[in-house]
Amino acid sequence: MKAIEAIGRIDEHGQIVLDRALEVTNFDRVRVLVLFPDSVADSDPPDLQLEETQTEMEMDIERSDRADKQRPNPLDDLWERIEEEV
């Protein structure tokens, strides 16, 4: 199973609306996991909830992207070992 992270909102009909279209070629059924930030209070107006949610998710994505760039690529190490053996 593959995972794709996307940001969107839930509309007034309870449907998920993504900010961008997914770039996929397999149009099959999917499994969806919806994450809500802990800081969004039930008493906040929906527009404020959406803004807070989007901001927090964008920050999470940025942190994840930075962590991915800092993480060493295991394939680089593998190629180095292969080249040493040859």
C-alpha positions in Angstrom: 0.0 0.0 0.0 1.3 3.4 -1.0 0.7 6.7 0.9 0.2 10.1 -0.5 -0.2 13.2 1.7 -2.6 15.9 0.6 -4.2 18.9 2.2 -7.8 19.7 1.9 -11.0 20.5 3.8 -14.3 18.9 4.6 -17.2 20.7 3.0 -20.7 21.3 4.3 -21.8 17.9 2.9 -19.0 16.0 4.8 -17.1 15.5 1.5 -13.3 15.8 1.4 -12.2 18.5 -1.0 -8.4 18.5 -1.8 -6.5 21.7 -2.4 -4.8 20.1 -5.5 -5.6 17.1 -7.7 -3.7 13.9 -6.9 -1.3 12.9 -9.6 -2.1 9.2 -9.8 -2.7 6.8 -12.7 -4.5 4.1 -10.8 -8.2 5.1 -10.3 -9.2 2.5 -7.7 -10.8 2.7 -4.2 -8.6 4.3 -1.6 -8.3 4.2 2.2 -8.4 7.7 3.8 -7.1 8.8 7.1 -8.2 12.3 8.2 -6.1 14.1 10.8 -7.4 17.0 12.8 -5.0 19.2 14.8 -5.5 19.0 18.6 -5.5 22.8 18.9 -8.7 23.3 16.9 -11.5 23.9 19.4 -15.0 22.8 18.7 -16.3 26.2 19.5 -14.1 28.0 16.9 -15.9 29.2 13.8 -15.4 26.8 10.8 -13.4 29.4 8.8 -11.0 29.8 11.7 -10.7 26.0 12.1 -9.9 25.7 8.4 -7.2 28.4 8.6 -5.6 26.9 11.7 -5.7 23.4 10.2 -4.2 24.5 6.9 -1.5 26.5 8.6 -0.5 23.6 11.0 -0.6 21.1 8.2 1.6 23.3 5.9 4.1 23.7 8.8 4.1 19.9 9.3 4.8 19.3 5.6 7.6 21.8 5.7 9.2 20.1 8.8 8.8 16.7 7.1 10.4 18.0 3.9 13.4 19.5 5.8 13.8 16.2 7.7 13.8 14.3 4.5 16.5 16.5 3.0 18.7 16.0 6.1 18.2 12.3 6.2 20.9 10.4 4.4 19.9 8.4 1.4 20.5 4.6 2.1 21.0 4.0 -1.7 24.0 6.3 -1.7 25.7 4.1 0.9 24.7 1.0 -1.0 26.2 2.3 -4.2 29.4 3.3 -2.4 29.8 -0.2 -1.1 29.2 -1.7 -4.5 31.8 0.6 -6.1 34.3 -0.3 -3.4 33.8 -4.0 -4.1 34.3 -3.6 -7.9 
